[in-house]
Amino acid sequence: MLAHAPPVYFDNAATSYPKPQAVKNAVSTALWFSGNPGRGGHPLAARAGETVFHARETAAALFDAAPEHIVFTQNCTHALNLAIQGVLRPGDHVIISSMEHNAVSRPVAALAAAGKIRFSIAEVSRDPAETLGQLRHLRRPETRAVICTLVSNVTGLILPCAEIAAFCRAHGLIFIADGAQACGVLPVSLKDGMQLLCAPGHKGLLGPMGTGLLISDGTVKLRPLMQGGTGSQSASARMPDYLPDALEPGTVNVPGIAGLDAGMQLVMRRGTEAAFAQEHALCMQLTAALREIPGAKIYRDDSRDFAPVVSFVLPGETPAETGARLASGGFCLRAGLHCAPLAHRTVGTLPDGTVRFSPSAANTAEEVAALIRALAPAK
């Protein structure tokens, strides 16, 4: 590939690229024509408020929630911290899965290190019954919540969220779901049973970086982690105790939220099934080629139990070396631990991790064919 050729992007599990033109247009419009929402009665403040509320309505429609239960955050990590630290109390026990991203494992570990909570790790199996058996085995009288990714960001494995939600409901547990790799890629709804759903705005929802969502079913009280101005109840020294105001201190990212709104509208119009089918076909094209390379290891199978992610290791070079070699040829894939050492421990790829291929509906079979030609291990 020529050095001046545009890069071929296969790193959509990190952030979607390229952003749709409608998203760019929405961001630009908000930058030029928005004041500060809730901070004044003049037209530009009102317009900003309308922009933000419209995005709440779009998210509510997409995830089957109420608009007032949509909280805008900086990213999915921010949303998860709001959920985890806003729910757990001293003495609580929590169960996380063995496929968790550091966005879950680190705040949980920090609370445990401070002596506030205890936690257990449920080993995830390809067999949903075995995963549910782990939850049953680890549950204690003081267990308050299960925190679980809906899709592994390392292998793309789709976890049995409906069954996990049913388990939590049956035992009075709070289900906090990390939707980072699922939202916008799979049909995700609060009707699936989770009480708190966390999502990035910049991945499958196609919005700008610096945006995220915490979506509540309204049944869980969350303690604010920050206090500040909300534009509501300004005479009180206490934060409002209702959503979304309780968790949105300070000025929200109006341009980012406008772009996220545009991205979510695109997701709703196209649906997830067609995009999933196209991305799944690209993954199958790659895995078929990888199986022809002696010694290559692939950490998934061809079933639809996996989201469009392929993790692999080539013989004779580390994932970092493979990633660098592909990058020099103009291909964007991510190599390493993907901020998820628990997941890599589970699949046996520590300490070096894997190379991760994560296409989008914007990619083509011709681009994957070019990647396949570049995959031949270095001599």
N, C-alpha and C positions, 0 to 999 in steps of 0.2 A: 504494500500500500504506500502511495506517495505521501511524503511528509506533510504536504500542503492540503491533503484531502481532509474533509471534515471527519471527526472521530465517529466511530460506530458505537453507539451507547447501549450497553447491556447491564446497567447497574441501577435498574429501577427499584430494586428493593431498598436502595439508599435514598434516592429521590427520583421522581419522574422527570424525564427529559425527552424531547423538548416540551416546554410548557405550551399549552394551546394558546392561539392568538387571542381568544376570548378572555383568557385569564390575564394576559398582558394588558389588554384594553381596559379591563375592569380595574386593575391596579392603577393604571395611569389616570383614569377618570377620577378615582377616589383621591389620588394625590393632588389633583388640581381643584377639585370641587367639594372637598369635605372639611368641615370644622371638627370640633371635638364633641363626640356624642354625649348627650346628657349634661353638657357643661354650657348651657345657654339656650335662649329661646330664639336666636336669630336663624336665618335660613340655612346657613352652612352647617351649623350644629344640628339642625333638624334633619338636613340631608344625610349627615353622617349617621345619625340615629336610625334613620330609615334603612340605610345600607346595612348596618349591623343587624337590625331586626329581620330584614329580608333573608340574610344569611342564616339566622336562627331558624326561620321558617323552612328554608331549604333543607338544612340539616335534620330538622324534626321530621320532615316528610321522608327523607332518605332512610332514616334509622328508626322510624316509628316511635318518636318521642314527642314531648310537648316542647314548644319553642322556649318556654321559660326554664326548661331543664337542660338547655344547651349552653355550656360554658366554653368560651374561647380561651385558648391557652397558647403558649409560645411554641409548643411541639407536643408530641406524644409523651415524652419523658416528663415534661411539666405536668401534663394531665395525670399521669400515673402517680407522681409524687403527691399531687393534690388528693387523689383518691386514697392512696395507701396511708399517708400521714394524717389525712383527714378522718379516716375511719378507725384505725387501730388505736387501742387504748392500753395503758399499762396492764400487764398480766395476760394480754391476749396471745393466742397461738394462731399462726397463719400457715397455710400450705401453699407452696408455689410449685410449678412444674419444673422438670429437669431440662426443659427447652427454653428457659427464660432468657431474655435479653438483660443486659446490665441495668436497663431502665427499671426493671422490677427487682432484680437480685440485690443491687446496691442499696436502695433505700430500705429494703427489708433487712439486709445485713447490718446496716447502720443502726436501725432501731434495736436490733438484737444486741449489737455490741454495746449500746448504751444501757442495756439491761431492762429495756421497756417491754419487749416482746420476746417470744420464741417462735422459731419457724422450722418446718420440715420440708423436704424436697420429695415430691412424688415422681418416681421414674415413669417416663412416658414410653408407651409401647405402641407398635403398629396396631395392636389389638385393643380397641376401645375398652373391652371388658377388663383387660389387665390394668389399664390406666385407672379405670374406676375402682378396681380392687385396691390399688395403691391409696387412693383417696380414703376409702373406707378404713383401711388399715391405719392410716396416719391421723385420722380425726380423733380429737380429744374433747372432753367436756368444755375446755376453755377455747377451743378453736372458734375463731370469729369470721374468718374469710378464706376464700380460695382465690389466688391470683394466678391467672393463666393466660398465655398467649393463645390467640385463635389459630395462628399459623406460624410455624417456625421460620425465622428469618434466615436460618442456615440451610435447612433442607427443603423447606416448603411444605413439610408435613402439616396437614390440616388436623387439628386436635378435635376431639368429640365434644364440642362446646355445648350442644343441646343436652347431652347426657350429663356433662359436668354441671350445667345449670339445674337440671332436675335433681341431681344429688344435693346441690346447695339448698335448693328450695325445700327438699325433704327434711333437711337437718337444720334449717334456720340459719344458714351461713350466707354471707355476702359474697357474690361472685363479681370480682373485678377483672374485666377482660381487656387484654392488650390487643387492640385491633390493628396494629401498625402494618402488618402484611396482609390483612384481610379486607379492610375497608376500601371500597372502590374496586376490589378484585373479585370478591365473593359477595353474595347477598347476605348482609349482616343487619340484624334488627334486634331491638330490645325485646321483641316478641320471642327471641331465642332464649330469653330467661335471665340474662345478666342484669344486675342492678346498676353497674357502672361500666361504661364502655369508653375506652380511651383510644384516640386516633390521631395520627399526624395529618396535617392538611396537605403536605407536600409530596406524598407518595401516591397511592392509588386514587386519591381524591383530586389530584392534578393541580393543587393550589401552590402558592409560593412557599418557600421555606420561611420559618418563623411563625407558622400557624399550626394550630392543633385544636382538638376538641375533647372535652370531658362531657359525656352524655349520661344523664341520670334518669332512672325511672321514677324518681321522686320519693322513693321509700326509705332512702338512707340519708341520715343527717351527717353533713360533712363539716368539720372544723376548719375555718380559714387558716391558711399558713401565713398569709400576709394581711395587713390592714392598710387602709388608705382611702382615697377619694373614690366615690362611685357615682356621684351625681344624684344619689338618692339618700334620704335621711341625713342630710349634711349637718344638721344641728346636733346630732348624736355623736358621742365619743366612741360608740361601739359600731362595729361593722353591721350592716343589715344581715339578718339571719335567714334570708331567702335567696334562692337561686334566680338568676345567675349572679346577682350583685355581690353576694357573699364571697364569691371566688374570683371576682374580676376587679381587684383594686387598681386604681390608676387608669391611664388612657389605654384602650385596647388598640390593636394593630388594624386600623380601619382599612388601609389599602390592601393589606394581606387578607383580611376577612372578605373584602370585596372580590379579590382574586379567587379565594377559596370558594365563595358562593358560585362564581362562574364555573369553576372546576366541578363542583358537586352537581350543578345543573347539567353539565355535559355527561357526567356519569349516569345521572338519572335518565337522560334522553337515550343514551346508547344501551343502557342496561349492562349488567356484568357478564351475562352468559356468552355473548358473541366475542367480547374481548378475551374472556377466559379461554374460549375454544381456540382462538388464534394464537394466544401466547402458549397454551398447552402444546399446540402443534409444533411451535418453534422449539420448545423444550424436547419434544420427542425427536425432532430432527437432529438436535445436538447429541442427545444420549445415544441414538443409533450410531452416530459417528464415533463417539467416545468408546463404545463397545468394540470398535474395530482396532483400537490402539492397545496393543498388549501391555498389561500392567496398569492401565488406567483404572481408577476407582471412582465409582459414581454413588452418591449417597441419596438415592431415591429410586423409585421404579416408575413404570409408565402409566400407573393408574391415576385416576382423577382424585385420589386421596391426597394429592400434593398440589399446592398452588404453583404458579409458574416460576419456579426457582430450581436451578440445578447446581449442586455443589459437587466438585470433582477434584481429583488430584492426578497429575500426570506422572509417569515414571521418570526417574532420573533428574528431577528438579523439584525444588520446594514450591509450594503455592506462591510465595512471594516472587520467586524467580519466574514462574509461569506468568503471573500477573504483570510483572515488569516487561517481559518479552512481548506479551500481547499489547501492552500499552505502547511500546515502541513502534508497533505496527498499526497503531491507531484504533485499538479496540479497548473499550472501557468496561472492565470487569473488576470486581473487588476480591482481593486475596487476603487471607489472614483469619482472624477469629471473629470478625463481624460483630464485635462488642457482645458476644454471647458465649463466653467460655463454658457455661453450664451445658449448653447445647452441644458444643464440640466435645466436651467430656462424654456426653451421652452417646454420641455416634462414634467416638474413638478417634478423633482427629486432633487432639492436643499433641504437641504444643504449637504446631505450625498452622493448623486450620486447613482451609480448602480455598479453591478458586470458586467464586459464585457468579453464575450467569443468571440474570433476571431481566427478561425482555419485557417490552410493552407492546400494545397493539400498533404502535407506530413502527415497529421493526418488521423486517421482511425476511422471507426465506432466502433471498439472495444474500442478505447481510449475514445470516447464520452460515450459509455455505462459504462465504469468505472467511468467517471465523474458523470454520472447520479446517480450511486449507492452512490457516496459520497455526493450528494446534499441534501439528507434527512436532514432537519433542526436538529440542535443539540437539544438533550432532555433537 
